[in-house]
Amino acid sequence: MKYRVTIEIDEDGKHCVSCPALPGCHSCGDTQEAAIVNIKEAIELYLESLAENGDPIPSPVIEAVVEVEFGKAG
């Protein structure tokens, strides 16, 4: 399964990652690579917890790129 994650760098320079499809699933790391490793583990534990409790597993996010025009006078 693939889940989309977002990465932001906080004021201390840490890479903070969250998974929008899994509310409350967040992690951080000193580098982007470390943060990705940490969020993978967090996602796996989150999904295991859902399965153990009989809760539904959220579907991975389907993404598309949409091109828009901005700033052109009509």
C-alpha positions in Angstrom: 0.0 0.0 0.0 1.1 3.5 -0.7 0.1 6.5 1.4 0.8 10.2 0.6 2.8 12.0 3.3 3.6 15.7 3.7 6.9 16.9 5.0 7.5 20.2 6.7 10.7 21.6 8.3 10.0 23.1 11.7 11.8 26.0 13.4 14.4 23.7 14.9 15.3 22.2 11.5 13.6 18.9 12.1 11.6 17.2 9.3 8.1 16.6 10.4 6.0 14.2 8.5 2.3 13.4 8.6 -0.1 11.1 6.7 -3.3 12.9 5.8 -5.2 9.6 5.2 -4.5 8.5 8.7 -5.5 11.3 11.2 -3.0 11.7 14.0 -0.3 9.8 12.2 2.8 12.0 12.5 6.6 11.6 13.0 9.8 13.6 12.8 13.4 13.1 12.0 16.7 15.0 11.8 16.8 14.5 8.0 14.2 13.9 5.4 15.4 10.3 5.0 15.1 9.7 8.8 11.7 11.2 8.8 10.5 8.9 6.0 11.8 5.8 7.8 10.0 7.0 11.0 6.7 7.7 9.2 6.8 4.3 7.5 7.0 2.7 10.9 4.3 4.9 12.3 2.0 4.1 9.4 2.6 0.3 9.9 1.8 0.6 13.6 -1.3 2.7 12.9 -2.6 0.1 10.4 -1.8 -2.8 12.7 -3.8 -1.0 15.5 -6.8 -0.5 13.2 -6.7 -4.2 12.1 -6.4 -5.4 15.7 -9.5 -3.3 16.7 -11.5 -4.4 13.7 -11.6 -0.9 12.3 -11.6 -0.3 8.5 -8.2 0.4 6.8 -8.4 3.7 5.0 -7.7 3.5 1.3 -4.5 5.0 0.0 -4.9 8.5 -1.5 -5.2 8.7 -5.3 -3.5 11.8 -6.6 -3.5 13.6 -9.9 -1.7 16.7 -11.2 -3.9 19.5 -12.3 -2.5 22.3 -14.5 -4.0 25.7 -14.0 -3.4 29.1 -15.6 -2.9 31.9 -13.1 -2.3 35.6 -13.5 -3.3 35.9 -17.2 -5.6 38.8 -18.0 -8.8 37.5 -19.6 
